Amino acid sequence: MPLYEHVMIARQDLSNTQAEALIEHFGTVLADNDGKLVDSEYWGVKTMAYKINKNRKGHYAFLRSDAPAAAVQEMERLMRLHEDVMRVLTIKVDEHAELPSVQMQKRDERDTRRERR
């Protein structure tokens, strides 16, 4: 099955447990449509570059899935209809990285870009 990565931004006035419950909810949507949620990361509340629906911050979540295209389309459709989800980005990838995402890595674990002078 194809591999996908999803980034979701939920409203800032949700609690952390409600935001994590959204991740579980959309994971069950994938499971109901013959897909599976491989991994999920809750990145926390972050400030956005611009306002979305009068919100300056949002709960960010990163999902890795192994699902058929129909399951991903159904999950995206339900995300767009859900009142707590503000934005969704889905990308098809060739393989999932084994390491945690860049957002979850500590600054000293990341590759250095170049030396500062």
KAVENLIN-V198090 format. One record per residue. N is the residue number from 1. SS is DSSP state (H for helix, E for strand, - for the rest). Layout:
BEGIN
n=N ss=SS
n=N ss=SS
END
This chain:
BEGIN
n=1 ss=-
n=2 ss=-
n=3 ss=E
n=4 ss=E
n=5 ss=E
n=6 ss=E
n=7 ss=E
n=8 ss=E
n=9 ss=E
n=10 ss=E
n=11 ss=E
n=12 ss=-
n=13 ss=-
n=14 ss=-
n=15 ss=-
n=16 ss=H
n=17 ss=H
n=18 ss=H
n=19 ss=H
n=20 ss=H
n=21 ss=H
n=22 ss=H
n=23 ss=H
n=24 ss=H
n=25 ss=H
n=26 ss=H
n=27 ss=H
n=28 ss=H
n=29 ss=H
n=30 ss=H
n=31 ss=H
n=32 ss=H
n=33 ss=-
n=34 ss=-
n=35 ss=-
n=36 ss=E
n=37 ss=E
n=38 ss=E
n=39 ss=E
n=40 ss=E
n=41 ss=E
n=42 ss=E
n=43 ss=E
n=44 ss=E
n=45 ss=E
n=46 ss=E
n=47 ss=E
n=48 ss=E
n=49 ss=E
n=50 ss=E
n=51 ss=E
n=52 ss=E
n=53 ss=-
n=54 ss=-
n=55 ss=E
n=56 ss=E
n=57 ss=E
n=58 ss=E
n=59 ss=E
n=60 ss=E
n=61 ss=E
n=62 ss=E
n=63 ss=E
n=64 ss=E
n=65 ss=E
n=66 ss=E
n=67 ss=-
n=68 ss=-
n=69 ss=H
n=70 ss=H
n=71 ss=H
n=72 ss=H
n=73 ss=H
n=74 ss=H
n=75 ss=H
n=76 ss=H
n=77 ss=H
n=78 ss=H
n=79 ss=H
n=80 ss=H
n=81 ss=H
n=82 ss=-
n=83 ss=-
n=84 ss=-
n=85 ss=E
n=86 ss=E
n=87 ss=E
n=88 ss=E
n=89 ss=E
n=90 ss=E
n=91 ss=E
n=92 ss=E
n=93 ss=E
n=94 ss=-
n=95 ss=-
n=96 ss=-
n=97 ss=-
n=98 ss=-
n=99 ss=-
n=100 ss=-
n=101 ss=-
n=102 ss=-
n=103 ss=-
n=104 ss=-
n=105 ss=-
n=106 ss=-
n=107 ss=H
n=108 ss=H
n=109 ss=H
n=110 ss=-
n=111 ss=-
n=112 ss=-
n=113 ss=-
n=114 ss=-
n=115 ss=-
n=116 ss=-
n=117 ss=-
END
